[in-house]
Amino acid sequence: MENFVIQISCPDQRGIVAAVTGIMADNGINILDLTQHTASDVDVFMLKSVFEVPDNFNRRNFEEAFEPTALKFRMNWKIFSTERKERIAVLVSQTNHCLWELLLKHQDGELNCDIPVVISNHLINEPVARQFGIPFYQADYSQGKDEAEARIRKILQEYKIDLVVMARFMQILSPDFTDAWHNRIINIHHGFLPAFQGAKPYHQAWYKGVKIIGATAHFATSELDRGPIIAQEVINVSDRSSIKQLMRMGKDVERRTLVHALALYLDHSIFVHENRTFILR
């Protein structure tokens, strides 16, 4: 039986849950899970529900029946079928620990998506993609940033990509690119944002004598490392740790954080309000 997920956000007011569940009941829908949250600081109500439908369910008819309620409560809403897998393009440079983690988790069935293509500005990771039977393309930035991004755009269109994952892709995407893929590019930052932005964050952290290090997965925007944060993780480190040891431990955190963020996206658990996220699971 096909299941669906509905995501709703709107200004908070009385009667939203009753209205939503009432329409579902009228259409023979069985609610499997429902999570809601009101962010009182910004007066925003959010709801995520997973539901199963009867054999005679017509999605278009349900959406038409739901529209008057959506207008009444000024809802932003989307419905997703759990049968449809998101198509993910992975962008990577030379460092490949996050690429390996994504491809291994996907191969093991832990990420409910398709990964039909890997794109890089270097050729070094072509054998990795080939090992998993995934087409690999190079976007050569030595020929110019505009030309490289045009090639990436063409590949994304050719493979009908839904989401881009930057698995340590060490190039700054242009504002035109990030605007076109608004909230559809997940980046892993090798640091605990907003601290230690820019180059060599582990070196910065070591010289500051930090007691924890971390990683941040966020949506990429035109403002470098300032997009809405999806997931973060930290670990304790010793003052006896070297920079190399920090980098090794940091790689483990980056792997876990990026996979966790992607899983949240695929689970339709991320709600974005202005420049921050709310996670409903």
BADREN-867465 format. One line per field, with one value per residue (C-alpha): residue number from 1; residue in three letters; x, y, z. Coordinates in Angstrom, 3 decimals, padded with zeros to 6 digits. Layout:
BEGIN
setor [NUM,...];
vexza [ALA,...];
east [X,...];
north [Y,...];
up [Z,...];
END
This chain:
BEGIN
setor [1,2,3,4,5,6,7,8,9,10,11,12,13,14,15,16,17,18,19,20,21,22,23,24,25,26,27,28,29,30,31,32,33,34,35,36,37,38,39,40,41,42,43,44,45,46,47,48,49,50,51,52,53,54,55,56,57,58,59,60,61,62,63,64,65,66,67,68,69,70,71,72,73,74,75,76,77,78,79,80,81,82,83,84,85,86,87,88,89,90,91,92,93,94,95,96,97,98,99,100,101,102,103,104,105,106,107,108,109,110,111,112,113,114,115,116,117,118,119,120,121,122,123,124,125,126,127,128,129,130,131,132,133,134,135,136,137,138,139,140,141,142,143,144,145,146,147,148,149,150,151,152,153,154,155,156,157,158,159,160,161,162,163,164,165,166,167,168,169,170,171,172,173,174,175,176,177,178,179,180,181,182,183,184,185,186,187,188,189,190,191,192,193,194,195,196,197,198,199,200,201,202,203,204,205,206,207,208,209,210,211,212,213,214,215,216,217,218,219,220,221,222,223,224,225,226,227,228,229,230,231,232,233,234,235,236,237,238,239,240,241,242,243,244,245,246,247,248,249,250,251,252,253,254,255,256,257,258,259,260,261,262,263,264,265,266,267,268,269,270,271,272,273,274,275,276,277,278,279,280,281];
vexza [MET,GLU,ASN,PHE,VAL,ILE,GLN,ILE,SER,CYS,PRO,ASP,GLN,ARG,GLY,ILE,VAL,ALA,ALA,VAL,THR,GLY,ILE,MET,ALA,ASP,ASN,GLY,ILE,ASN,ILE,LEU,ASP,LEU,THR,GLN,HIS,THR,ALA,SER,ASP,VAL,ASP,VAL,PHE,MET,LEU,LYS,SER,VAL,PHE,GLU,VAL,PRO,ASP,ASN,PHE,ASN,ARG,ARG,ASN,PHE,GLU,GLU,ALA,PHE,GLU,PRO,THR,ALA,LEU,LYS,PHE,ARG,MET,ASN,TRP,LYS,ILE,PHE,SER,THR,GLU,ARG,LYS,GLU,ARG,ILE,ALA,VAL,LEU,VAL,SER,GLN,THR,ASN,HIS,CYS,LEU,TRP,GLU,LEU,LEU,LEU,LYS,HIS,GLN,ASP,GLY,GLU,LEU,ASN,CYS,ASP,ILE,PRO,VAL,VAL,ILE,SER,ASN,HIS,LEU,ILE,ASN,GLU,PRO,VAL,ALA,ARG,GLN,PHE,GLY,ILE,PRO,PHE,TYR,GLN,ALA,ASP,TYR,SER,GLN,GLY,LYS,ASP,GLU,ALA,GLU,ALA,ARG,ILE,ARG,LYS,ILE,LEU,GLN,GLU,TYR,LYS,ILE,ASP,LEU,VAL,VAL,MET,ALA,ARG,PHE,MET,GLN,ILE,LEU,SER,PRO,ASP,PHE,THR,ASP,ALA,TRP,HIS,ASN,ARG,ILE,ILE,ASN,ILE,HIS,HIS,GLY,PHE,LEU,PRO,ALA,PHE,GLN,GLY,ALA,LYS,PRO,TYR,HIS,GLN,ALA,TRP,TYR,LYS,GLY,VAL,LYS,ILE,ILE,GLY,ALA,THR,ALA,HIS,PHE,ALA,THR,SER,GLU,LEU,ASP,ARG,GLY,PRO,ILE,ILE,ALA,GLN,GLU,VAL,ILE,ASN,VAL,SER,ASP,ARG,SER,SER,ILE,LYS,GLN,LEU,MET,ARG,MET,GLY,LYS,ASP,VAL,GLU,ARG,ARG,THR,LEU,VAL,HIS,ALA,LEU,ALA,LEU,TYR,LEU,ASP,HIS,SER,ILE,PHE,VAL,HIS,GLU,ASN,ARG,THR,PHE,ILE,LEU,ARG];
east [000.000,001.355,001.971,002.284,003.831,002.292,004.302,002.460,003.629,001.498,000.813,-000.260,-003.961,-006.659,-008.216,-005.438,-004.960,-008.702,-009.172,-006.320,-007.248,-010.917,-010.202,-008.038,-010.821,-013.347,-011.066,-010.633,-007.039,-005.443,-002.880,000.184,002.166,001.617,004.127,003.448,005.273,004.581,007.602,006.071,008.996,008.072,004.398,004.777,002.901,004.430,002.977,004.286,002.097,002.666,-000.528,-001.809,-004.633,-007.490,-007.322,-009.569,-007.505,-007.098,-004.279,-005.496,-008.984,-007.548,-005.350,-008.355,-010.375,-007.524,-006.929,-009.766,-008.389,-004.886,-006.103,-008.058,-005.045,-002.499,-000.585,002.565,002.101,003.489,002.586,005.199,004.756,006.980,007.171,009.098,012.820,014.614,017.406,020.665,023.778,026.961,029.552,033.039,036.586,039.620,038.860,036.503,035.575,032.081,031.627,032.491,030.096,027.194,027.741,028.178,025.083,023.111,024.374,023.306,019.789,020.124,019.378,016.038,017.079,018.747,022.301,022.575,025.643,028.833,030.382,033.842,036.305,039.023,039.360,040.788,037.436,036.281,037.351,035.237,032.102,032.889,033.193,029.557,028.429,027.638,028.412,031.153,031.643,034.335,033.535,036.940,037.222,040.551,038.491,036.624,033.956,031.095,031.889,032.234,028.920,027.208,028.437,027.174,023.770,023.533,024.362,021.827,019.159,020.107,019.816,016.650,018.256,016.150,018.888,022.603,024.891,028.288,030.422,033.490,033.189,035.795,034.376,032.185,028.960,027.772,024.701,022.890,023.499,022.474,019.410,018.311,018.709,017.315,017.164,018.110,021.872,023.197,026.778,028.988,031.194,034.234,033.677,031.054,029.422,029.361,032.861,036.029,034.690,036.837,040.059,041.803,039.181,041.023,044.162,042.121,040.535,043.882,045.470,042.456,042.802,039.232,037.887,035.335,035.286,032.308,030.745,027.761,025.457,023.500,021.729,024.165,023.331,025.067,026.484,029.373,028.756,025.714,022.810,020.134,021.695,020.235,022.393,025.432,027.562,030.465,033.019,035.355,039.053,042.130,044.726,047.189,045.604,047.633,046.186,046.359,044.425,041.785,041.440,041.056,038.402,036.735,036.324,034.277,032.011,031.617,030.563,027.893,026.590,026.212,024.425,022.139,021.245,020.500,018.328,016.342,015.797,014.695,012.374,010.738,011.518,013.102,011.071,012.781,011.693,013.723,017.354,016.843,015.451,013.111,013.329,010.146,010.607];
north [000.000,003.428,005.836,009.602,012.375,015.813,018.831,021.929,025.275,028.348,031.093,029.544,029.613,027.421,024.534,023.596,020.007,019.379,020.746,018.689,015.411,015.980,016.225,013.128,011.192,012.369,010.942,007.555,008.269,006.423,008.504,006.441,009.209,012.893,015.339,019.006,021.962,025.650,027.931,030.566,032.970,033.403,032.347,029.482,026.185,023.091,019.651,016.483,013.429,010.026,008.395,005.457,005.724,003.492,001.601,004.132,007.142,009.884,012.251,015.091,014.937,015.025,018.011,019.859,019.046,020.226,023.535,025.553,024.642,025.526,028.942,029.515,028.906,030.400,027.148,026.276,022.587,019.697,016.043,013.390,009.779,007.359,005.295,008.016,008.139,011.482,011.649,012.825,014.172,014.059,016.796,016.016,017.308,015.235,014.363,011.398,010.129,011.640,010.272,006.765,007.046,008.170,005.461,002.712,003.749,003.921,000.513,-000.948,000.480,002.966,005.967,005.821,007.602,007.144,008.371,008.348,010.582,011.829,015.105,016.384,019.082,016.392,012.919,011.235,009.873,008.413,004.883,005.259,006.061,003.301,000.779,001.494,001.505,005.224,007.515,010.058,013.463,016.085,019.791,021.312,024.632,025.349,026.268,028.928,028.895,029.870,027.041,024.519,025.493,025.402,021.819,020.900,022.429,020.455,017.192,017.880,018.519,015.434,013.177,014.890,015.603,016.669,017.397,018.203,016.984,018.661,015.901,018.088,019.863,022.566,025.139,028.133,027.961,031.168,033.044,032.203,028.511,028.506,030.632,028.199,025.315,027.119,024.736,021.848,021.837,020.208,021.043,019.519,022.053,020.660,022.774,023.651,026.718,029.621,029.227,028.754,029.649,029.596,027.679,025.246,025.124,022.354,024.455,027.394,025.163,023.731,027.150,028.304,025.306,024.087,021.249,020.067,019.831,019.261,019.319,021.145,020.127,023.031,024.247,026.087,029.707,032.612,033.565,031.188,028.829,030.806,028.720,027.147,024.512,021.003,018.885,019.255,016.936,017.499,015.319,016.031,016.305,016.263,019.004,016.235,015.771,016.905,018.694,015.401,013.652,016.393,015.993,012.210,012.511,015.300,013.113,010.644,013.439,014.805,011.393,010.918,014.472,014.532,011.163,012.243,015.490,013.685,011.144,014.000,015.505,012.194,011.680,015.082,016.150,019.533,022.739,025.977,029.346,032.296,031.302,028.501,025.005,023.097,019.309,017.281,013.520];
up [000.000,-000.994,001.863,001.751,003.828,004.210,005.358,006.538,007.889,008.539,011.074,014.360,015.232,016.705,014.826,012.398,013.522,013.677,010.168,008.698,010.368,009.520,005.808,006.027,007.707,005.118,002.400,004.071,005.094,007.986,009.886,010.803,012.477,013.198,014.632,015.256,016.705,017.233,017.188,019.433,018.969,015.304,015.543,013.068,013.259,011.624,011.046,009.473,009.028,007.487,006.239,004.245,001.754,000.585,-002.705,-004.434,-003.285,-005.890,-004.994,-007.200,-005.742,-002.223,-003.039,-004.471,-001.349,000.859,-000.932,000.743,004.177,003.070,001.916,005.115,007.337,004.884,004.663,002.809,002.175,000.188,-000.252,-000.975,-002.000,-000.098,-003.298,-005.134,-004.437,-004.544,-007.119,-005.559,-007.273,-005.209,-005.736,-004.444,-004.855,-003.805,-000.168,-000.387,003.085,002.844,-000.686,000.493,003.427,001.251,-001.342,001.247,003.199,-000.035,-001.140,002.216,001.790,004.634,002.410,000.622,-002.563,-005.933,-006.555,-010.355,-010.749,-009.094,-010.245,-009.354,-010.289,-010.196,-011.704,-008.625,-007.409,-010.707,-009.598,-006.434,-008.428,-010.910,-008.079,-007.190,-010.822,-010.798,-013.771,-013.046,-014.659,-014.293,-014.170,-014.854,-013.019,-014.710,-017.780,-015.777,-013.082,-015.395,-017.790,-014.967,-013.394,-016.787,-017.192,-013.714,-014.452,-017.692,-015.910,-013.143,-015.755,-017.772,-014.726,-013.416,-010.062,-007.070,-004.524,-004.659,-001.871,-001.518,-000.010,000.552,-002.794,-002.332,-004.715,-003.901,-005.884,-007.510,-006.198,-009.448,-008.835,-005.155,-005.904,-008.626,-006.159,-003.120,-000.135,-002.444,-001.843,001.323,002.255,004.939,006.682,008.436,011.525,014.105,012.575,013.094,014.570,012.503,009.089,006.004,005.411,007.765,010.533,012.398,012.447,013.756,016.382,017.503,017.912,019.913,022.223,021.732,023.865,021.310,017.532,015.278,011.851,010.403,007.575,006.139,003.032,000.780,000.013,-001.664,001.757,002.379,005.319,006.485,005.152,007.370,009.625,009.320,011.622,013.848,015.939,018.315,020.071,022.987,022.199,024.371,024.618,023.786,020.349,017.347,014.323,012.385,015.144,015.110,011.354,011.650,014.348,012.435,009.376,011.408,012.624,009.092,007.758,010.401,010.225,006.444,006.313,009.165,007.390,004.135,005.967,007.520,004.071,002.571,005.536,004.831,008.383,007.597,007.816,006.792,008.163,006.907,007.610,010.115,010.162,012.425,012.493,013.067,013.254];
END
